[in-house]
């Protein structure tokens, strides 16, 4: 375990939340209409461009090195020529801007006076233009958090990106249905200090966003990036964390990784690796060494079969040059490959990540290394041959990569570059999260150089009148609601559920308009209905008017509360007619004449089924039987009393 | 003298002056809500209001702050941003062909203009090389910037200068010419150059881009690579346009300068050969010649530059109910040539006849093309067409209206003799009229049809 305060853990969030608009942000295509098929495709490539300050962005250059072929899958129902980047943007969707302003106000932000659309470069192909259109709407916000404040640095409105379909070698395939849907990105300050706080902050922001009901919910509708660093480290972005619950392990894992990488840096510096030129990396083609190896993936014919099975085509998935096994000598770097980084991982994983992403060499296990050489017949001899070929000394380490020749050269160079990063500490990276709490390299973290103005879109002026008009229609902030519900005695998980899933609005309206009891209504919507919904009862289709009538009936005839489930099931099953008709149709609220006379018989049958003389057990069975016909017609307490009386009499 | 308040006027300008800051100042601005904006003051588009100050924040985003909400602006420094591609000297490789890239402006050579917020043509062709280093593996490139204009501003003066420059470069030994040009009127320029520059011994390739080169997804680099490769190694010594074939990054098409048209306002694959198939497919690796009938590269041929031009020529795009006074106005304004883009096989309505007759009698040269673009003006088919020919209107077969405009302008730069004008107009110089339309020429696929859907589902668009 590590002490987070001692290592100086700092974390912040970028929470992405899709907005609920019928159409996309810069064109008139429907938003939220996903398709798994396509009826057209486009092939493209990306080239880095200069920022307006005349500099190339590091991330952009890296993406260019990977030389990706990019395919976009199109479906006529959800994309037009805008998404294909064959038509300039239409004017920005003002409904999306309005919802973004609402969100900003909920997050306590100051709204900017003029919204300027910028282009944020993404060369991974996730957006066909090569940039995301994005604009700051709010700044300087704060949320109450654990008795202090969570600062909201900025909120921007932007277009969503494509969904990845596959990524093989030099070909990445994207689906365009999601592309262009409006979303907001909420950036918090680096205010979070423990992994648990990160989870809590994600949930808090989620509740704030959802409380307006103008955002999308469901799979992929909200995603978050978690930024982590430790003292002496650098910001690393864990991208696309799908669930808040993943955050604690990921943040912990990253903290550990950075602490370990800083120790590695110190070790390297102590060993005299102080500058880039001190990293001596030489590589050689050792394909022949493995020509008959038991490691079949290092044999050309096996590799060619794999390529065929994978359907990898020259010029698309496949890189240039003949098959090559390349060994890389790492001069004086013995011991660094097995240097622990994340839980269960070593520095070799850092190298493998770069090799996979940048060189496009993605055949598992991606890389072999001298400090964890696999065990097989001939292993020692083959490794010895490799070391001899590279003129290795005992202090040298070796890694082996394989694939198309050009890619192996790129890979060898990436290994060198990663070591240079290691003597500087923690590289600014975007990392991909896994459920076990580990992460893998995704790309170099882009900097501000990738931002430049979108010359296709004029700025949007946001007047104070517009802001105040939107503010007037806002729901109460979730923490105020939380306090109010808690004051009425509602449990916190129920409150959060109601806010997250939207039941809170219905609860408040019922309380306001029908005088229903807050706590009881919360219980109904936050707990009881959850179970019915899971059982497939279409409770969400019941309109407010019928809930209101039900609420009034329950207040008038408290007896009906005992039959709430039956009533809700019937109401859900009969969309027409009033709730009182449903109640009357079931004979509810009317005491059946002569029910007391049937009690002794019920008790007798219960005794015979109990196979026990335990009076409580017999009572429970009898009560269950009796209530089947009497629920909602006679109070359970009254039925119970009658049963007890009958039991007494029989003993 | 550069304006230090670029784009700011009125209230916003006064606000900046009040706080002693200017465009490109690094500032810390605080507004009435206590929000802090740290960054650089950007120039403002002159078309926008005078109530906002635009700051590029440290994280790269731009925001506009209303001047009434400004509480304070503190200057932190000054750093003028210069947006330019590093200019690099082109490496010389003696074994590679010599290609001259002539710059005229347009999207292929563009950058951002913070004054208007628009894309303006400003890269020198030399900077282009900085952006597309692959060019060095193709040829020895000489670059000359002739002018920097939007393509809609190309006109007589530019056409003449461009034709002369091409001739000079060829005389000086260029193995091929590439012309960077805005796409909007690239077809017009290709047409006029087809008449002004004849018997070229080498390829003359016009190229542009539909997505400006400041975007990662730009088609500029690939178009330039295709054009340079063909200029260096291609075998067709004619005036051509080289632009994307499909919208995917796959290959370019070479279109004949007189037979080509921009057909979509924004698609990459906007240029199409009309009335014919394209000349060739150009990829990074190879050329695939689609046409057999072309003029081959031949260094021994002497180029003939003939930059005559009279701009008193217009296109009359006929529509039902067109009034005769339009024709009369043209005559009155001393137009010397009228290209009619007629309906169907080359028709206009009867009420126009007297005006057209008077125009021709007063010496105006009137020719007929078809607004269908595809197909021939065949005025002998219907009485109406025969009547028009009797008036003296000369059909130009399948010459494109814009090509006819350019050719008539060029011809009228030489002679005013009606018979001579019409003889030259009907005598093809650069395939502007072709005797046969290939059956696979006219192919406009209709989306939705099963066979089209099958095609686009299995081929990259």
Interface residues (C-beta under 8 A of the other chain):
Chain A: X38 X39 X40 X41 X42 X43 X44 X45 X46 X47 X48 X49 X50 X51 X52 X53 X54 X60 X71 X74 X81 X84 X85 X86 X87 X88 X110 X112 X113 X114 X115 X116 X118 X119 X120 X121 X123 X128 X129 X130 X131 X134 X135 X136 X139 X140 X154 X156 X447 X448 X449 X450 X451 X452 X453 X455 X458 X459 X461
Chain B: X31 X33 X34 X35 X36 X37 X42 X45 X48 X49 X52 X54 X56 X57 X58 X59 X60 X61 X62 X63 X64 X65 X66 X69 X81 X82 X83 X84 X85 X86 X112 X114 X117 X118 X119 X131 X210 X211 X213 X214 X215 X216 X217 X218 X221 X222 X247 X248 X249 X250 X264 X266 X267 X268 X453 X456 X457 X460 X461
